[in-house]
Amino acid sequence: MEKAIVVIKPVEEEDWYRDLIEDCQRIIAETIFGSRWTLIEGYHILGTRILKDNDNFKRAKIYGEKITSRVSLSLRKSQRTIERAIQFAKKYPDPKILQKVKNITWHKICNKFLPKRKKKIKLPKGKYGVIYADPPWPYPERLDSKNLYGAASYHYDRMSIKEICNLKVKNIAHKNSVLFLWVATNFLEESFKVIKSWGFEYKSNMVWIKERGRPGGIGWYVWGDHEILLISTRGSYLPKAKNLVSSVVKAPRGRHSKKPDKFYEIIEYLYPKDKYIELFLRGKPNNKNWKGWGLEAKDIYGSKK
C-alpha cells in the first residue's frame, strides 16, 4: 500500500503567517514614525523656547543671525540646526498639521516646508600653499529609525558631487601647493573627481582611527570607525619637515563631523610657516595662522564678518 503524499504548504502562504507579517510591518512603521515625530517635536520645542526670549535678545541688541550664532556656540550645536528650529516654530505654531504628510521626517520638513538658504559666498582672493577641506558630501537619507539623529542633513547643508567639483579651488591654490581632503569611505571614488576638478593630483593618504565613544553606528557593510584624509598636490610640493609622520592617527571622536585638532598640528608641522586655509569651516579657524571659508565660518571669508 502506497503512502499518501502529504503536501506541506509554504509558511508564507499560511493565513496566520501573513497576519503576523502585516502586524509586524505595522509595528515597525508606527515605531519609526514615532521616533521621527519625537525628533520633529523636539526641534519645534527648541525653536519655540528660543523665540520666547526674543525680547531679551532685543534688549541685548542681538538680532537675526547673531542670535543663532550665539545660541549654537553655547549649545555646541550646528548654527543651521538652530536656525531651522526657529524657522519651524515660527512657520508652524502647531506642528501637528504636518503629521499627515507621507513619510514625514525632519529632513523633509527642512527641504520642502522651510525657507531655502539662498546665500552663497565666493571663494576668497589670494593664493594658498595649504588647502584643508572637509566637503559636505551628499550622504543618502536612511528611512529607518537607526540614523535619525546622526544624518548629515540635520547638521549642515549637503552639496552634490557636481557642486563640489565646480568650486574654483584651483584659483586660490599656488602653482605649487598641497590639498588635504577628508572623504567618507562611501565617496572615495567620487573624491578623485573632486581632486582632479580642483587642479590637484593624488599622492597619498592618512587615516583617523576613532577612539572612545560608542563604536560603530554608521555603515552598510562594516562600522565606519575610521575616516580618510587624502593628500594631493598641485605642481611639486613635498613636505618641508625634517621627519615624516605616521599615516595613522588615533584620536577621540568629537561632535558630528568635527575632525581632531591633531591634524592641524600635523599639517603645520609638515608645511611650516605656510599660508593655510580651511574650506567648509564650521566655526572659527583653529588658530591665527589659518583662514576659514564656508557658510558657517566665523572668519573674514565666512558668513560671520
C-alpha positions, 0 to 999 in steps of 0.5 A, spaced: 500 500 500 502 506 497 503 512 502 499 518 501 503 524 499 502 529 504 503 536 501 506 541 506 504 548 504 509 554 504 509 558 511 508 564 507 502 562 504 499 560 511 493 565 513 496 566 520 503 567 517 501 573 513 497 576 519 503 576 523 507 579 517 502 585 516 502 586 524 509 586 524 510 591 518 505 595 522 509 595 528 515 597 525 512 603 521 508 606 527 515 605 531 519 609 526 514 614 525 514 615 532 521 616 533 521 621 527 515 625 530 519 625 537 525 628 533 520 633 529 517 635 536 523 636 539 526 641 534 519 645 534 520 645 542 527 648 541 525 653 536 519 655 540 523 656 547 528 660 543 523 665 540 520 666 547 526 670 549 526 674 543 525 680 547 531 679 551 535 678 545 532 685 543 534 688 549 541 685 548 541 688 541 542 681 538 538 680 532 537 675 526 543 671 525 547 673 531 542 670 535 543 663 532 550 664 532 550 665 539 545 660 541 549 654 537 556 656 540 553 655 547 549 649 545 555 646 541 550 645 536 550 646 528 548 654 527 543 651 521 540 646 526 538 652 530 536 656 525 531 651 522 528 650 529 526 657 529 524 657 522 519 651 524 516 654 530 515 660 527 512 657 520 508 652 524 505 654 531 502 647 531 506 642 528 501 637 528 498 639 521 504 636 518 503 629 521 499 627 515 504 628 510 507 621 507 513 619 510 514 625 514 521 626 517 525 632 519 529 632 513 523 633 509 520 638 513 527 642 512 527 641 504 520 642 502 516 646 508 522 651 510 525 657 507 531 655 502 538 658 504 539 662 498 546 665 500 552 663 497 559 666 498 565 666 493 571 663 494 576 668 497 582 672 493 589 670 494 593 664 493 594 658 498 600 653 499 595 649 504 588 647 502 584 643 508 577 641 506 572 637 509 566 637 503 559 636 505 558 630 501 551 628 499 550 622 504 543 618 502 537 619 507 536 612 511 528 611 512 529 607 518 529 609 525 537 607 526 540 614 523 535 619 525 539 623 529 546 622 526 544 624 518 548 629 515 542 633 513 540 635 520 547 638 521 549 642 515 547 643 508 549 637 503 552 639 496 552 634 490 558 631 487 557 636 481 557 642 486 563 640 489 567 639 483 565 646 480 568 650 486 574 654 483 579 651 488 584 651 483 584 659 483 586 660 490 591 654 490 599 656 488 602 653 482 605 649 487 601 647 493 598 641 497 590 639 498 588 635 504 581 632 503 577 628 508 572 623 504 567 618 507 569 611 505 562 611 501 565 617 496 572 615 495 571 614 488 567 620 487 573 624 491 578 623 485 573 627 481 573 632 486 581 632 486 582 632 479 576 638 478 580 642 483 587 642 479 590 637 484 593 630 483 593 624 488 599 622 492 597 619 498 593 618 504 592 618 512 587 615 516 583 617 523 582 611 527 576 613 532 577 612 539 572 612 545 565 613 544 560 608 542 563 604 536 560 603 530 553 606 528 554 608 521 555 603 515 552 598 510 557 593 510 562 594 516 562 600 522 565 606 519 570 607 525 575 610 521 575 616 516 580 618 510 584 624 509 587 624 502 593 628 500 594 631 493 598 636 490 598 641 485 605 642 481 611 639 486 610 640 493 613 635 498 613 636 505 618 641 508 619 637 515 625 634 517 621 627 519 615 624 516 609 622 520 605 616 521 599 615 516 595 613 522 592 617 527 588 615 533 584 620 536 577 621 540 571 622 536 568 629 537 561 632 535 558 630 528 563 631 523 568 635 527 575 632 525 581 632 531 585 638 532 591 633 531 591 634 524 592 641 524 598 640 528 600 635 523 599 639 517 603 645 520 608 641 522 609 638 515 608 645 511 611 650 516 610 657 516 605 656 510 599 660 508 593 655 510 586 655 509 580 651 511 574 650 506 567 648 509 569 651 516 564 650 521 566 655 526 572 659 527 579 657 524 583 653 529 588 658 530 591 665 527 595 662 522 589 659 518 583 662 514 576 659 514 571 659 508 564 656 508 557 658 510 558 657 517 565 660 518 566 665 523 572 668 519 573 674 514 571 669 508 565 666 512 558 668 513 560 671 520 564 678 518 
